[in-house]
Amino acid sequence: MSSVTTIKVPRHLRDRLAQRARASHTTLAGALEQALDAAEEQEFWTAVRISNQRTDADPLASVALRDDLEDSADDALGTDGW
């Protein structure tokens, strides 16, 4: 059995968590874990967006990372050239 602990939260927060748990057909712990997972995922994608904005602002980075699909020389390479 995994270890457990008790945390003190205001009653209104416990009630909100219980409501979310019922709606998701999970336990209080499951609802809390889902909320933390969602928050961490949101933080990750926010960091990705910020990083991409910095890259978009740097003209050299945007050229280096861009797909140059219009380059006709790529078509002449063939499978051995890749």
C-alpha positions in Angstrom: 0.0 0.0 0.0 1.3 3.5 -0.8 1.8 5.9 2.0 -0.8 8.6 2.5 -0.9 11.9 4.3 -3.5 14.4 5.4 -3.6 18.0 4.3 -5.6 20.8 5.7 -7.6 22.8 3.1 -10.5 25.2 3.6 -13.9 23.5 3.4 -14.9 25.4 0.2 -11.7 24.1 -1.5 -12.4 20.5 -0.4 -16.0 20.9 -1.7 -14.8 22.1 -5.1 -12.3 19.3 -5.3 -15.0 16.8 -4.4 -17.3 18.2 -7.0 -14.6 17.9 -9.7 -13.8 14.3 -8.5 -17.5 13.3 -8.9 -17.7 14.8 -12.3 -14.5 13.0 -13.4 -15.5 9.7 -11.7 -12.4 9.7 -9.6 -11.2 10.2 -6.0 -10.2 13.4 -4.3 -6.6 12.3 -4.8 -7.3 11.6 -8.5 -8.9 15.0 -9.0 -6.0 16.7 -7.3 -3.5 14.8 -9.5 -5.4 15.7 -12.6 -5.4 19.4 -11.6 -1.6 19.3 -11.0 -1.0 17.5 -14.3 -3.0 20.1 -16.2 -1.2 23.0 -14.5 2.2 21.5 -15.3 1.2 20.9 -18.9 0.0 24.5 -19.2 3.3 25.7 -17.7 5.2 23.6 -20.3 3.3 25.0 -23.3 3.6 28.5 -22.0 7.4 28.0 -21.9 7.3 26.6 -25.4 5.3 29.7 -26.7 7.8 32.1 -25.0 10.7 30.2 -26.5 9.1 30.3 -30.0 8.4 34.0 -29.7 12.1 34.6 -28.9 13.1 32.5 -31.9 10.6 34.4 -34.2 12.2 37.7 -33.0 15.7 36.5 -34.0 16.1 36.7 -37.8 19.0 34.3 -37.9 17.2 31.6 -35.8 14.1 31.9 -37.9 16.1 31.3 -41.1 18.0 28.4 -39.6 14.9 26.7 -38.3 12.6 27.3 -41.3 11.7 24.5 -43.7 13.0 25.6 -47.1 10.5 23.6 -49.1 10.9 25.9 -52.1 14.6 24.9 -52.7 14.7 23.1 -56.0 18.2 21.8 -55.3 16.6 19.5 -52.6 14.7 17.7 -55.4 18.0 16.8 -57.2 19.6 15.2 -54.2 17.6 12.0 -54.3 17.6 9.4 -51.5 21.3 9.0 -51.4 21.9 12.7 -50.9 19.9 12.7 -47.6 
